[in-house]
Amino acid sequence: GVDAYDFSHDKIRVVAYAGISPIRRRALHLQVAKALETLRTGDLDAHSAQIAGHFEQAGRPQPAVAYYRRAAAAAQRIYANAEAIRHYRHLLDGELSRSLSVAETCAVMLALGEVWRLTGQWAEAVAINREAESTAATLGDVPLQAQAQRALADVLRLQGHYDSALEWLARAELGYESITDWRGVVSALWTMGEIYWFKGDNPRALVALERQLGIATEIDDQRGVCEALDTMGMVYWSQGDWDRSVDCCQRSIAIAEPLGYHLVITRAAITLGNVYSSQCATDEAVRWYLRAGLLARQIDDRQVLSWAIANTANQLQNRGYYPRALAGYEQAVRIALEIGDRWTACLNVSNIGDVARRQNRVEQAELLYRKAAGYGRRLGIPSYLSGTLVDLARLLLEQGQAEEATSIYAEAVALIGNVQGEYLAGEDTRFSAQVLGIRLRHTPPVETQDLASLPGATSPKETQDLASLPGTAPASAAAELQALLHQASMPAHQAALWYELWHIAPDDEETRTSAATLYRSLFAETGLHDYRQRYQQLTGETLPDPPPLPDVSELIPFEPVDLDALVPRLEPLLAQLDASFD
């Protein structure tokens, strides 16, 4: 160009640079750094790394440190995570580390831990947050120590260490309150609310989140406001309060979008997809999952990416596209294990079990359900665990293992009783358990005392009377189902109950017609494969294919997976998951 020169070959630049004396070279670097500061005053963030490099080469460590930290923070804000990590590691591992004060080192470690937390490097994040907490404690720096404690709790929560995380959060909240750092209190309450939700304690989750929302609103912490609303939306979805959930998520996104706070936008989008999925609005659910997944990939948020892939696979499974759903589940399990997300891995093991059950692969389904239940027990996730246990108990009952099915069912009912809300994790687990309980109470060879002890049974005398009469088990089961049918207001519940009644009395034309009519209507509304299958069982007729789903190839490429091929590939993944609990 007219006003600039460049080297025609890099070697010429190298030789020219080497020909400058070290003292002259440092002086020139200093001149360039100062010139860039002057020229780029209006856009220093974009040029901070370049300026930092010149100050470093000029032998001026203090401004170099300041500009590297600025460059890293700027990269972090726009989710250029690899660049942010590179700058933070350069400060901690290079010559400039000698110029960092102990407090600065601690702050840089926490910043690096935050990026690692987002990108799924959770083991590294835990280690560096622990080191930062210990360093801050030695310094007696309460703000840094509270920040480290909250950050450590957040990553421990992601790994499923809920009780340990709550202990660290309690310390962090006390530290923040002692210095009246209300933004810090807001951040601690957000993590606390999420932990209580994972533990199935929805009331305590909402108390923490409502307090967070109140404080954040009062101090005009917009990030804190949208964080609270996002997680409240998740809690409301979980317990079946769809309208409230949608309202919270939409308000959260409206606040987060102008802030460029993609972390919250992706999570709120997942919850909106979950709401529509729970309402069987499959197409709308897929659109929200696609939005969440593609944005998560853009910001390198691998946890949300795994959620979006798995939840999209759920929609594929609901439409009967099992090979492609399995491809999504496998992908989600692999991502979850890469980042140490045992909770997501556990859920997807159960999801693969669902596919195996639907394909009548009983042995694989039982194995996967048992694995998922074991992980769920160790993680302490009642909302999801109860659903897996109900599925396992139903499978065992269908295989004639009524005694073990009864035991597992009782465990599921105990968990269900400890979680508030009509739904559990957005699923109709309470209703499914009610129907299963009726079947178990009237399935030989369960002993009379076992019948009486099952949740929801009639009085011991009534149970004994029924059990003592030959041939009355179907009649008594039908009576309970009819009683439940009179209370049912949802078409899906009514259809399921008529279907159970048809199994008891397959020659009853009224029962068969009632079930078939409802399933035909439900399939027309939702396109769910289960409804289509049940209609075919009832009538022998095949309903037309539903309209195709939105294109999901950006999240789940069209690479169908066969269950026989997948199960052997799962073995090392399950072994890795087993080992993570040791």
C-alpha positions as CSV (number, residue, x, y, z in Angstrom):
1,G,0.0,0.0,0.0
2,V,0.9,3.7,-0.2
3,D,1.5,4.2,3.6
4,A,2.8,0.8,4.7
5,Y,5.4,-1.8,4.0
6,D,5.5,-5.6,4.4
7,F,8.1,-8.2,4.0
8,S,7.9,-10.3,0.9
9,H,9.2,-13.3,2.8
10,D,9.1,-14.1,6.5
11,K,12.8,-15.0,6.6
12,I,13.6,-11.4,5.6
13,R,11.6,-10.1,8.6
14,V,13.4,-12.6,10.9
15,V,16.8,-11.5,9.7
16,A,15.9,-7.8,10.0
17,Y,14.5,-8.3,13.5
18,A,17.6,-10.3,14.6
19,G,19.8,-7.5,13.3
20,I,18.4,-5.0,15.8
21,S,20.3,-4.9,19.1
22,P,18.4,-6.0,22.2
23,I,18.2,-2.5,23.7
24,R,17.0,-1.0,20.4
25,R,14.5,-3.8,20.0
26,R,13.0,-3.2,23.4
27,A,12.8,0.5,22.7
28,L,11.0,-0.1,19.4
29,H,8.5,-2.5,21.1
30,L,7.8,0.1,23.7
31,Q,7.2,2.7,21.0
32,V,4.8,0.4,19.1
33,A,2.9,-0.5,22.3
34,K,2.4,3.2,23.2
35,A,1.5,4.1,19.6
36,L,-1.1,1.3,19.5
37,E,-2.5,2.6,22.8
38,T,-2.9,6.0,21.3
39,L,-4.2,4.8,17.9
40,R,-6.6,2.2,19.3
41,T,-8.1,4.2,22.2
42,G,-11.6,3.6,21.0
43,D,-11.2,-0.2,20.6
44,L,-8.5,-1.3,23.0
45,D,-10.2,-4.7,23.8
46,A,-9.7,-5.9,20.2
47,H,-6.0,-4.9,20.3
48,S,-5.1,-5.7,23.9
49,A,-3.3,-8.9,23.1
50,Q,-1.2,-7.2,20.5
51,I,-0.4,-4.3,22.9
52,A,0.4,-6.8,25.7
53,G,2.8,-8.6,23.5
54,H,4.8,-5.5,22.7
55,F,4.9,-4.4,26.3
56,E,6.2,-7.9,27.2
57,Q,8.9,-7.7,24.5
58,A,9.7,-4.2,25.8
59,G,10.5,-5.6,29.2
60,R,7.5,-3.8,30.8
61,P,5.7,-6.6,32.7
62,Q,3.1,-4.6,34.6
63,P,1.3,-3.0,31.6
64,A,1.8,-6.4,29.8
65,V,0.0,-8.2,32.6
66,A,-2.8,-5.6,32.6
67,Y,-3.3,-5.9,28.8
68,Y,-3.2,-9.7,28.7
69,R,-5.9,-9.8,31.4
70,R,-7.9,-7.3,29.5
71,A,-7.5,-9.4,26.3
72,A,-8.5,-12.6,28.1
73,A,-11.5,-11.0,29.6
74,A,-12.6,-9.6,26.2
75,A,-12.2,-13.0,24.6
76,Q,-14.2,-14.5,27.4
77,R,-17.0,-12.1,26.9
78,I,-17.4,-13.1,23.3
79,Y,-16.9,-16.8,24.1
80,A,-13.6,-17.0,22.3
81,N,-12.7,-19.5,24.9
82,A,-9.5,-21.0,23.4
83,E,-8.1,-17.5,23.1
84,A,-9.0,-16.6,26.7
85,I,-7.5,-19.9,28.0
86,R,-4.3,-19.2,26.0
87,H,-3.9,-15.7,27.6
88,Y,-4.6,-16.9,31.1
89,R,-2.2,-19.8,30.8
90,H,0.5,-17.5,29.4
91,L,0.1,-15.3,32.5
92,L,0.2,-18.2,34.9
93,D,2.9,-20.4,33.2
94,G,5.2,-17.9,31.6
95,E,7.8,-15.4,32.7
96,L,5.1,-12.9,33.5
97,S,3.9,-15.0,36.4
98,R,6.8,-13.5,38.4
99,S,5.3,-10.1,38.0
100,L,1.8,-11.1,39.3
101,S,1.0,-10.4,42.9
102,V,-0.4,-13.3,44.9
103,A,-3.9,-11.7,44.7
104,E,-3.5,-11.2,40.9
105,T,-2.5,-14.8,40.5
106,C,-5.5,-15.9,42.5
107,A,-7.8,-13.7,40.3
108,V,-6.3,-15.1,37.1
109,M,-6.8,-18.7,38.3
110,L,-10.4,-18.0,39.1
111,A,-10.9,-16.5,35.6
112,L,-9.3,-19.5,34.0
113,G,-11.5,-21.8,36.1
114,E,-14.6,-20.0,34.9
115,V,-13.6,-20.6,31.2
116,W,-12.8,-24.3,32.0
117,R,-16.2,-24.7,33.7
118,L,-18.0,-23.5,30.6
119,T,-16.0,-25.6,28.2
120,G,-16.4,-28.7,30.2
121,Q,-12.9,-29.1,31.6
122,W,-14.4,-29.6,35.1
123,A,-11.6,-31.6,36.7
124,E,-9.2,-28.8,35.8
125,A,-11.7,-26.2,37.0
126,V,-12.1,-27.9,40.4
127,A,-8.3,-28.2,40.9
128,I,-7.6,-24.5,40.0
129,N,-10.5,-23.3,42.1
130,R,-9.3,-25.3,45.1
131,E,-5.9,-23.8,44.7
132,A,-7.3,-20.3,44.4
133,E,-9.4,-20.8,47.5
134,S,-6.4,-21.9,49.5
135,T,-4.3,-19.0,48.2
136,A,-7.0,-16.5,49.1
137,A,-7.5,-18.0,52.5
138,T,-3.7,-17.6,53.2
139,L,-3.9,-14.0,52.1
140,G,-7.0,-13.4,54.2
141,D,-8.6,-11.9,51.1
142,V,-12.3,-12.4,51.9
143,P,-13.7,-11.3,48.5
144,L,-11.4,-13.6,46.6
145,Q,-12.0,-16.4,49.0
146,A,-15.8,-16.1,48.7
147,Q,-15.5,-16.0,44.9
148,A,-13.3,-19.1,44.9
149,Q,-15.7,-21.0,47.2
150,R,-18.7,-20.2,45.0
151,A,-16.8,-21.2,41.8
152,L,-15.7,-24.4,43.4
153,A,-19.2,-25.2,44.6
154,D,-20.6,-24.6,41.1
155,V,-18.2,-27.1,39.4
156,L,-18.7,-29.7,42.2
157,R,-22.5,-29.3,41.6
158,L,-21.9,-30.1,37.9
159,Q,-20.0,-33.2,38.9
160,G,-22.9,-34.3,41.2
161,H,-21.3,-33.6,44.5
162,Y,-24.3,-31.7,45.8
163,D,-23.8,-31.8,49.6
164,S,-20.2,-30.8,49.3
165,A,-21.2,-27.9,47.0
166,L,-23.8,-26.7,49.5
167,E,-21.2,-26.6,52.2
168,W,-18.9,-24.4,50.1
169,L,-21.8,-22.2,49.1
170,A,-22.8,-21.6,52.7
171,R,-19.2,-20.3,53.4
172,A,-19.3,-18.2,50.2
173,E,-22.6,-16.6,51.1
174,L,-21.3,-15.7,54.6
175,G,-18.2,-14.2,53.1
176,Y,-20.1,-12.1,50.6
177,E,-22.5,-10.9,53.2
178,S,-19.7,-9.9,55.5
179,I,-18.4,-7.5,52.9
180,T,-21.9,-6.5,51.6
181,D,-21.1,-7.9,48.2
182,W,-24.7,-8.4,47.1
183,R,-23.7,-9.5,43.5
184,G,-21.7,-12.2,45.1
185,V,-24.7,-13.3,47.2
186,V,-26.8,-13.4,44.0
187,S,-24.3,-15.7,42.4
188,A,-24.2,-18.0,45.4
189,L,-28.0,-18.2,45.5
190,W,-28.2,-19.1,41.9
191,T,-26.0,-22.1,42.3
192,M,-27.8,-23.0,45.5
193,G,-31.2,-23.0,43.7
194,E,-29.9,-25.2,41.0
195,I,-28.5,-27.7,43.5
196,Y,-31.8,-28.0,45.4
197,W,-33.6,-28.6,42.1
198,F,-31.2,-31.4,41.2
199,K,-31.9,-32.9,44.6
200,G,-35.6,-32.8,44.0
201,D,-36.2,-30.1,46.7
202,N,-38.3,-27.7,44.5
203,P,-39.6,-25.6,47.4
204,R,-36.1,-24.8,48.7
205,A,-34.9,-24.2,45.2
206,L,-37.6,-21.6,44.6
207,V,-36.9,-19.9,48.0
208,A,-33.3,-19.5,47.0
209,L,-34.1,-18.3,43.5
210,E,-36.8,-15.9,44.6
211,R,-34.4,-14.4,47.0
212,Q,-31.8,-14.1,44.3
213,L,-34.4,-12.4,42.0
214,G,-35.3,-9.9,44.7
215,I,-31.7,-8.9,45.5
216,A,-30.7,-8.8,41.9
217,T,-33.7,-6.6,41.0
218,E,-32.9,-4.3,43.9
219,I,-29.3,-3.7,43.0
220,D,-30.0,-3.7,39.2
221,D,-28.0,-6.8,38.5
222,Q,-29.5,-7.8,35.2
223,R,-27.4,-10.9,34.8
224,G,-28.5,-12.1,38.2
225,V,-32.2,-11.3,37.3
226,C,-32.1,-13.4,34.1
227,E,-30.2,-16.2,35.8
228,A,-32.8,-16.5,38.5
229,L,-35.7,-16.4,36.0
230,D,-34.0,-19.0,33.8
231,T,-33.6,-21.5,36.7
232,M,-37.1,-20.7,38.1
233,G,-38.4,-21.6,34.6
234,M,-36.6,-25.0,34.9
235,V,-38.1,-25.7,38.3
236,Y,-41.6,-24.7,37.2
237,W,-41.3,-27.0,34.1
238,S,-40.1,-29.8,36.2
239,Q,-43.2,-29.8,38.4
240,G,-45.6,-29.2,35.5
241,D,-46.4,-25.5,35.8
242,W,-46.0,-24.9,32.0
243,D,-47.3,-21.3,31.8
244,R,-45.1,-20.0,34.6
245,S,-42.1,-21.8,33.1
246,V,-42.6,-20.3,29.7
247,D,-43.1,-16.8,31.2
248,C,-39.9,-17.0,33.2
249,C,-37.8,-18.3,30.3
250,Q,-39.1,-15.8,27.9
251,R,-38.4,-12.9,30.3
252,S,-34.9,-14.4,31.0
253,I,-34.1,-14.5,27.2
254,A,-35.4,-10.9,26.7
255,I,-33.0,-9.7,29.4
256,A,-30.0,-11.9,28.4
257,E,-30.1,-11.1,24.6
258,P,-29.1,-7.4,24.9
259,L,-26.4,-8.4,27.4
260,G,-25.0,-11.1,25.0
261,Y,-25.4,-13.5,27.9
262,H,-25.5,-16.7,25.8
263,L,-24.9,-19.0,28.8
264,V,-28.4,-18.2,30.1
265,I,-30.1,-18.0,26.6
266,T,-29.0,-21.6,25.8
267,R,-30.4,-22.9,29.1
268,A,-33.7,-21.0,28.8
269,A,-34.1,-22.4,25.3
270,I,-33.6,-25.9,26.5
271,T,-36.3,-25.4,29.2
272,L,-38.7,-24.0,26.6
273,G,-38.0,-27.1,24.4
274,N,-38.7,-29.2,27.5
275,V,-42.1,-27.5,28.1
276,Y,-43.2,-28.1,24.5
277,S,-41.9,-31.7,24.7
278,S,-43.9,-32.3,27.8
279,Q,-47.0,-30.9,26.0
280,C,-46.2,-33.2,23.0
281,A,-45.6,-30.2,20.7
282,T,-42.7,-32.0,19.1
283,D,-41.9,-29.6,16.3
284,E,-41.7,-26.6,18.5
285,A,-39.6,-28.5,21.0
286,V,-37.1,-29.4,18.3
287,R,-36.8,-25.8,17.1
288,W,-35.9,-24.7,20.7
289,Y,-33.4,-27.5,21.1
290,L,-31.8,-26.6,17.7
291,R,-31.5,-23.0,18.8
292,A,-29.9,-24.0,22.1
293,G,-27.6,-26.6,20.6
294,L,-26.2,-24.4,17.8
295,L,-25.6,-21.5,20.1
296,A,-24.0,-23.8,22.7
297,R,-21.7,-25.1,20.0
298,Q,-20.8,-21.5,19.0
299,I,-19.8,-20.6,22.6
300,D,-18.3,-24.1,23.2
301,D,-20.7,-24.9,26.0
302,R,-20.5,-28.7,25.8
303,Q,-22.9,-29.4,28.6
304,V,-25.8,-27.6,26.9
305,L,-24.7,-29.1,23.6
306,S,-25.1,-32.6,25.1
307,W,-28.5,-31.6,26.5
308,A,-29.7,-30.3,23.1
309,I,-28.5,-33.4,21.3
310,A,-30.1,-35.8,23.8
311,N,-33.4,-33.9,24.0
312,T,-33.6,-33.8,20.2
313,A,-32.9,-37.6,20.2
314,N,-35.9,-37.9,22.6
315,Q,-38.1,-36.3,20.0
316,L,-36.7,-38.7,17.3
317,Q,-37.5,-41.6,19.6
318,N,-41.0,-40.3,20.2
319,R,-41.6,-40.4,16.5
320,G,-40.2,-43.9,16.2
321,Y,-36.9,-43.0,14.5
322,Y,-35.0,-45.3,16.8
323,P,-31.7,-45.7,14.9
324,R,-31.1,-42.0,14.6
325,A,-32.2,-41.4,18.2
326,L,-29.6,-43.9,19.3
327,A,-27.0,-42.0,17.4
328,G,-27.9,-38.9,19.3
329,Y,-27.9,-40.6,22.7
330,E,-24.5,-42.1,22.1
331,Q,-23.1,-38.7,21.0
332,A,-24.6,-37.1,24.2
333,V,-23.1,-39.8,26.5
334,R,-19.7,-39.4,25.0
335,I,-19.7,-35.6,25.4
336,A,-21.1,-35.9,28.9
337,L,-18.3,-38.3,29.9
338,E,-15.6,-36.1,28.3
339,I,-16.6,-33.2,30.6
340,G,-17.4,-35.4,33.7
341,D,-21.1,-34.8,33.6
342,R,-22.4,-38.0,35.2
343,W,-25.9,-36.7,35.6
344,T,-26.4,-36.2,31.8
345,A,-24.6,-39.5,31.1
346,C,-26.9,-41.3,33.5
347,L,-30.1,-39.9,31.9
348,N,-28.9,-41.0,28.4
349,V,-28.1,-44.5,29.6
350,S,-31.8,-44.7,30.7
351,N,-32.9,-43.2,27.3
352,I,-31.0,-45.9,25.5
353,G,-32.8,-48.4,27.7
354,D,-36.1,-46.9,26.6
355,V,-35.3,-47.5,23.0
356,A,-34.3,-51.1,23.8
357,R,-37.6,-51.7,25.6
358,R,-39.6,-50.2,22.7
359,Q,-37.7,-52.6,20.3
360,N,-38.5,-55.5,22.6
361,R,-34.8,-56.0,23.4
362,V,-35.6,-56.9,27.0
363,E,-32.2,-58.1,28.1
364,Q,-30.4,-54.9,27.0
365,A,-33.2,-52.7,28.3
366,E,-33.0,-54.3,31.8
367,L,-29.2,-54.0,31.9
368,L,-29.3,-50.3,30.9
369,Y,-32.2,-49.5,33.3
370,R,-30.3,-51.2,36.2
371,K,-27.2,-49.3,35.3
372,A,-29.0,-45.9,35.1
373,A,-30.8,-46.6,38.4
374,G,-27.6,-47.4,40.1
375,Y,-26.0,-44.2,38.9
376,G,-29.2,-42.2,39.9
377,R,-29.1,-43.6,43.4
378,R,-25.5,-42.6,43.8
379,L,-26.1,-39.1,42.4
380,G,-29.2,-38.5,44.4
381,I,-31.5,-37.3,41.6
382,P,-35.0,-38.3,42.7
383,S,-37.1,-36.7,39.9
384,Y,-35.3,-38.6,37.2
385,L,-34.4,-41.8,39.2
386,S,-38.1,-42.4,40.1
387,G,-39.0,-42.5,36.4
388,T,-36.2,-45.0,35.6
389,L,-37.3,-47.2,38.5
390,V,-40.9,-47.2,37.3
391,D,-39.7,-48.2,33.8
392,L,-37.6,-50.9,35.3
393,A,-40.4,-52.2,37.5
394,R,-42.8,-52.3,34.6
395,L,-40.3,-54.2,32.5
396,L,-39.7,-56.8,35.3
397,L,-43.4,-57.2,35.8
398,E,-43.9,-58.0,32.1
399,Q,-41.1,-60.6,32.4
400,G,-43.0,-62.3,35.3
401,Q,-40.6,-61.0,38.0
402,A,-43.4,-59.5,40.2
403,E,-41.5,-59.8,43.5
404,E,-38.6,-57.6,42.4
405,A,-40.8,-55.3,40.4
406,T,-42.8,-54.7,43.6
407,S,-39.7,-53.8,45.6
408,I,-38.4,-51.4,42.9
409,Y,-41.9,-49.9,42.5
410,A,-42.0,-49.2,46.3
411,E,-38.6,-47.4,46.1
412,A,-39.9,-45.3,43.2
413,V,-43.1,-44.4,45.1
414,A,-41.0,-43.3,48.2
415,L,-38.9,-41.0,45.9
416,I,-42.0,-39.6,44.2
417,G,-43.5,-38.7,47.6
418,N,-40.5,-36.5,48.4
419,V,-40.7,-34.4,45.3
420,Q,-43.3,-31.6,45.0
421,G,-45.4,-30.9,41.9
422,E,-47.8,-32.8,39.6
423,Y,-44.9,-33.8,37.3
424,L,-41.4,-35.0,37.9
425,A,-38.7,-33.6,35.6
426,G,-41.6,-32.8,33.2
427,E,-42.7,-36.4,33.0
428,D,-46.0,-38.0,34.0
429,T,-44.3,-40.3,36.5
430,R,-47.0,-40.0,39.2
431,F,-49.7,-41.3,36.8
432,S,-47.4,-44.0,35.4
433,A,-46.7,-45.2,38.9
434,Q,-50.4,-45.2,39.8
435,V,-51.2,-47.5,36.9
436,L,-48.2,-49.7,37.6
437,G,-49.3,-50.0,41.2
438,I,-52.7,-51.3,40.2
439,R,-51.2,-53.9,38.0
440,L,-48.7,-55.0,40.7
441,R,-51.4,-55.2,43.4
442,H,-53.4,-57.6,41.3
443,T,-50.7,-59.7,39.6
444,P,-50.1,-63.3,41.0
445,P,-48.1,-64.6,42.7
446,V,-47.7,-61.5,45.0
447,E,-48.5,-62.6,48.5
448,T,-51.5,-61.1,50.3
449,Q,-49.3,-59.1,52.8
450,D,-47.3,-57.6,49.8
451,L,-50.6,-56.5,48.2
452,A,-51.6,-54.8,51.4
453,S,-48.3,-53.0,51.7
454,L,-48.2,-51.6,48.2
455,P,-48.8,-47.8,48.1
456,G,-52.4,-47.0,47.1
457,A,-53.8,-50.3,48.1
458,T,-57.2,-50.7,49.7
459,S,-57.5,-51.7,53.4
460,P,-55.8,-55.0,54.5
461,K,-59.1,-56.7,55.0
462,E,-60.4,-55.7,51.5
463,T,-57.2,-56.8,49.9
464,Q,-57.3,-60.1,51.7
465,D,-60.9,-60.7,50.7
466,L,-60.0,-59.9,47.0
467,A,-57.0,-62.1,47.0
468,S,-58.8,-65.1,48.5
469,L,-61.4,-65.2,45.8
470,P,-60.4,-67.1,42.7
471,G,-60.5,-65.2,39.4
472,T,-61.1,-61.8,41.1
473,A,-57.7,-60.2,40.4
474,P,-58.7,-59.0,37.0
475,A,-62.0,-57.8,38.3
476,S,-60.5,-55.9,41.2
477,A,-57.8,-54.4,38.9
478,A,-60.5,-53.3,36.5
479,A,-62.4,-51.7,39.4
480,E,-59.4,-49.6,40.4
481,L,-58.7,-48.6,36.8
482,Q,-62.3,-47.6,36.4
483,A,-62.1,-45.5,39.6
484,L,-59.0,-43.8,38.3
485,L,-60.7,-43.3,34.9
486,H,-63.5,-41.4,36.5
487,Q,-60.9,-38.9,38.0
488,A,-58.9,-38.6,34.8
489,S,-59.3,-35.4,32.8
490,M,-56.4,-35.7,30.3
491,P,-57.1,-37.6,27.1
492,A,-53.7,-39.3,27.4
493,H,-54.5,-40.6,30.8
494,Q,-58.0,-41.7,29.7
495,A,-56.5,-43.5,26.7
496,A,-53.9,-45.3,28.9
497,L,-56.6,-46.5,31.3
498,W,-58.9,-47.7,28.6
499,Y,-55.9,-49.6,27.1
500,E,-55.2,-51.2,30.5
501,L,-58.8,-52.2,30.8
502,W,-58.7,-53.7,27.3
503,H,-55.8,-55.9,28.4
504,I,-58.0,-57.2,31.2
505,A,-61.0,-57.7,29.0
506,P,-59.8,-58.0,25.3
507,D,-63.3,-59.1,24.1
508,D,-65.0,-56.0,25.5
509,E,-65.8,-54.0,22.3
510,E,-66.7,-50.8,24.2
511,T,-63.3,-50.8,26.0
512,R,-61.4,-51.4,22.8
513,T,-63.3,-48.7,20.8
514,S,-62.9,-46.1,23.6
515,A,-59.1,-46.7,23.7
516,A,-58.7,-46.8,19.9
517,T,-60.7,-43.6,19.4
518,L,-58.6,-41.7,21.9
519,Y,-55.3,-43.0,20.5
520,R,-56.3,-42.1,17.0
521,S,-57.1,-38.5,18.1
522,L,-53.9,-38.3,20.2
523,F,-51.7,-39.5,17.3
524,A,-53.3,-36.9,15.0
525,E,-52.4,-34.1,17.5
526,T,-48.9,-35.2,18.5
527,G,-47.6,-37.8,16.0
528,L,-46.2,-39.9,18.9
529,H,-45.2,-43.3,17.8
530,D,-46.4,-45.0,21.0
531,Y,-50.0,-43.8,20.2
532,R,-49.7,-45.1,16.7
533,Q,-48.5,-48.5,17.9
534,R,-51.3,-48.8,20.5
535,Y,-53.9,-47.9,17.9
536,Q,-52.5,-50.7,15.7
537,Q,-52.6,-53.2,18.5
538,L,-56.2,-52.3,19.2
539,T,-57.5,-52.3,15.7
540,G,-55.0,-54.0,13.4
541,E,-55.0,-50.8,11.3
542,T,-52.0,-48.7,10.5
543,L,-52.3,-44.9,10.8
544,P,-50.5,-42.7,8.2
545,D,-47.0,-41.4,8.9
546,P,-46.9,-38.1,10.8
547,P,-45.4,-35.0,9.1
548,P,-41.5,-35.0,9.2
549,L,-39.7,-33.3,12.0
550,P,-37.6,-30.1,11.3
551,D,-34.2,-31.0,10.0
552,V,-31.9,-31.9,12.9
553,S,-28.9,-32.9,10.9
554,E,-26.9,-29.9,12.3
555,L,-27.1,-31.6,15.7
556,I,-27.5,-35.3,14.9
557,P,-26.1,-36.2,11.4
558,F,-28.0,-38.9,9.7
559,E,-25.9,-41.9,10.8
560,P,-28.3,-44.5,12.0
561,V,-27.1,-46.7,14.9
562,D,-28.1,-50.3,15.5
563,L,-28.7,-51.4,19.1
564,D,-26.6,-54.5,18.5
565,A,-23.7,-52.4,17.4
566,L,-24.2,-49.7,20.1
567,V,-24.3,-52.0,23.2
568,P,-20.7,-53.2,22.8
569,R,-19.5,-49.6,22.2
570,L,-21.3,-48.6,25.4
571,E,-19.3,-51.1,27.6
572,P,-16.2,-49.0,28.0
573,L,-18.3,-45.9,28.5
574,L,-20.2,-47.6,31.2
575,A,-17.0,-48.8,32.8
576,Q,-15.7,-45.2,32.7
577,L,-18.9,-44.0,34.4
578,D,-18.7,-46.8,37.0
579,A,-15.1,-45.8,37.8
580,S,-16.0,-42.2,38.2
581,F,-17.9,-43.1,41.4
582,D,-15.0,-44.9,43.0
